[in-house]
Amino acid sequence: MRRLHSALFPLLWLTVVGLLLWLAERHPLHSDWTAQARHSLDPASIAVLARLEGPLEITLFLRQGRIAEREAARELVARYQRHTPHMTLHLLDPLREPELARRFELRGEGEALIAYQGRQERLPRLAEEPLTNAIARLLRSGARQVLILESPDAPRTRGGTTTDLDQWTDELERRGLTVAPFDPLHHAGALPEAVALVVLPAPRRPLPTATVTALRDYVARGGHLLWLHEPGPLHGLEPIADDLGITPSLQPVDDPAVRLLGLPLEEAVLVDRHGNHPVTTGLDQATLLPRSAALDLSPDSPWQVTPLQFSGPRSRLEGAFEGPFILGVALERPMEAGPPQRLAVLGGGALVSNGWLYNQGNLAFALRLTDWLLRDDSLITIPPLRHRDLTLQMSERGWLLFGLIHLLLLPLLLFAVGGWIHYRRRRR
């Protein structure tokens, strides 16, 4: 009997192991335990995949001998395929299939071609962030141009300072938009017809009458406008404010909640209450404004006005009026021909500046608002990609201590332990 048990146990063990291997092959389970979720898709990538309505094909040109790169590409695409049935990966060897490489106009090995509904994007390398951004660009129907007015001393598209808009410009371009500066002093007359959105940063000097007239004509024709106002004079924009039925305050809103949180910001405003609007639906992050004007709305406005941002109930204006105050609004009105016209006015427009864009939920709010103004409603709920921190950042003193421990103290300790062990053995 014992011999039978001894013979059956290995057989049963092998049977159980074989069944487990078969189950693992048929029903694989994936679990990512890394702190930064390096082996899982970002929520933004998953949200982009949910918008796909047809097949998306990725063609990657890599020689068969580059086994590690090919396996990494398969692993990356497999993460996407767990969330969508529409994605397909084709691996092509440019040396074995030179005709295909020429037909696809290959520019270098490792290049990827992403095709969706007759549109294409090229990537010099295949990684999650560029791939997700490429898919998001393909989801937009046609080219869209965003024009940013650059009046004297106002925030610039590529100025490089904390008050300029370099980072926001980069984010918009990653999402498939063409961003161009527009200097009203060098371009007299009407704004271009093909512009999808005009961004009006707060001017620091009075604007020329011709510029204000061109902006009013653009709005009257049905153009979409994002006005990034800041506390202070309107500098010639009073006619536009009257057309919209909005009166911004000259002084900034004072928010004691910021100081209660211990933030060293004198005039900042914490916005954790939003209006009921597609831009803010599902937005679970607060926005932090460097300073903001309150927006007073006229009851006779010809626009359908929806508040987007509110200050806290303890906020004050000019030391007398108590909040909450309206800090941002979305405006919409029907047009005789075509879809409704959309505009937005922010009293704290500096939230998209280089120094503030990545604070709290500022980036998510700004991208949602831009998508709404461009009528890309299906893209509004796509969150921005997280910038995963895969680098070790330390102070100069920290690096010195790190090097001292690993390059000097540890080797000396190992040498001392080895010498002590050798000495003990010699004494025996």
Helices and strands as residue ranges (DSSP letters): H 2-26, H 43-49, E 56-61, H 67-81, E 87-92, H 98-103, E 112-116, E 119-123, H 128-139, E 144-149, H 166-174, E 177-182, E 197-201, H 209-220, E 225-228, H 238-244, E 246-254, H 256-260, E 269-271, E 273-274, E 287-289, E 293-297, E 304-310, E 316-317, E 321-322, E 326-333, E 341-346, G 349-352, H 362-373, G 377-379, H 396-404, I 405-409, H 410-427
